[in-house]
Amino acid sequence: MTIETFPGSSGYNLEPSPKTKISYFSNSYVLRLTITAGIGGLLFGYDTGVISGALLYIRDEFPVVNESNFLQETIVSMAIVGAMFGAAAGGLMNDRCGRKKATLIADVIFAVGSIVMSAATNAYILIFGRFLVGLGVGVASVTAPVYIAEASPSEIRGGLVGTNVLMITGGQFLSYLVNLAFTEVPGTWRWMLGVAAVPAVIQFFLMLFLPESPRWLYMKNEKSKAIIVLAKIYDTDRLEEEIDQLSVALEEEDQKNAVKYWDVFKTKEIRLAFLAGAGLQAFQQLTGINTVMYYSPTIVQMAGFVANRSALLLSLIIAAMNAGGTVLGIYLIDRFGRRRLALTSLFGVILSLVVLSLAFSLQSSESFSWCNTDSLHQNCKSIFGWFAVLGLVLYIASFSPGMGPVPWAVNSEIYPGAYRGVCGGMSATVNWISNLLVAQTFLSIAATVGAAATFLILAGIAVIAFIFVFAYVPETKGLSFEQVERLWKERAWGSNYYSEGLLQEGNGSEA
């Protein structure tokens, strides 16, 4: 790729300009890598969705759980606690052991956790199993997007990383199908939780036959292995471009020592990149997506659809919408752009959360005279229940194409190679902390201030998220990793960064 200089600029053309462009379906090898790595996303999504249905039956088997909102929240959120630790460790594991080994380790941990959950004899063993599953999910949540991004041509990188998010939403949909399938089977929730070990075992064996990330191999001076992998992705002319870029990146990385967590905050451009990436991850959760996915059957029951099977069936429709919206996001993210897609998504999220708040407010209100008579009250409640379901559907339709894939795509591409594992792990940890905050407090807040006020709070957070994306997140559509790195340097030090020599390229200290 030729990088051109021109007067009055930063010295670099940030427009993507590969000689030969690759389409999403043109290379079966890249798709195979993506789908296999994306099974980690499937595990992530399955665990997110399955607990929402399993919780209905866990409450029936363990009276102590049924009597405690705190225990219910802990069963849900202990996997998130594990994921926080897994994501934090996963960043370093990715850099030191490689993306492939990190995936294999995550699969083993997840499978063991699934078996522990299915065999649990009390709520506390179940909580321990949830923690183990969370560890595996946390490592996978860091590893899969990075592995996919580093094997992806820049012009379809967003769509391929978005495929991992499709696997997440597909896993959520699968979990609701499994929940429905086992509703009449003895040991209902044990089957729901235990079957999660199957895709983990499948991914483990498939990954044994796949290569390590070519960029990681190149950075570890295993250049011949890296080139073999790259040759399966690019034609001869494009292969030379990619190798040239990797050579330049390797020269810059050789000047740096091994990156530690606190190094992220020493360099202005890395701080800015991490602010954008971590902020997106935080707002993905704080705008309520896993409130919907963890508790959608409970929300549906709160809306007036009390039967467990009815709640699961409506939740299945919501999960299908989530997967369908993600497919749309994969199509749009490399055409529409990350930033514009996120802003459009957040606008719809704000509207849908206001609709949900209004639905629950009207349902609980006794101020409407036509709702006050005994004969009409139940019909009134049913109308507003459907209004709440409509709000959930609108929320998913707005969230899934944008704020679903965009944070993961952006975080897989905005950090320099030396920082990619550490920053990716830290930003994923922010995601899981935010996830925990929402999951651990939703039922308690809803019980204290009401569902209407809870959704209104989430709408306010979504407004703040819109302002954040508008102000701090740049467009990275189609840019190479090296071009994105230059973009952050330009943002940090101004448009005359190179021409005035304020800093030396590859050196993150002030002149």
Secondary structure, DSSP 4 states (H G I P E B T S, - for coil): -PPP--TTS-S---S---SS---TTS-HHHHHHHHHHHHHHHHHHHHHHHHHHHHHHHHHH-HHHHT-HHHHHHHHHHHHHHHHHHHHHHHHHHHHH-HHHHHHHHHHHHHHHHHHHHT-SSHHHHHHHHHHHHHHHHHHHHHHHHHHHHTS-GGGHHHHHHHHHHHHHHHHHHHHHHHHHTTTSTTHHHHHHHTTHHHHHHHHHHHTTSPPPHHHHHHTT-HHHHHHHHHTTS-HHHHHHHHHHHHHHHHHHHTSPPP-GGGGGTSHHHHHHHHHHHHHHHHHHHTTHHHHHHHHHHHHHHTT--SHHHHHHHHHHHHHHHHHHHHHHHHHHTTT-HHHHHHHHHHHHHHHHHHHHHHHHHHH----GGGTSHHHHHHHHHHHHHHHHHHHHHHHHHHTTTTTTHHHHHHTTSS-HHHHHHHHHHHHHHHHHHHHHHHHHHHHHHHHH-HHHHHHHHHHHHHHHHHHHHHHPPP-TT--HHHHHHHHHHHHH-TTTTTTTSS-TT--S--
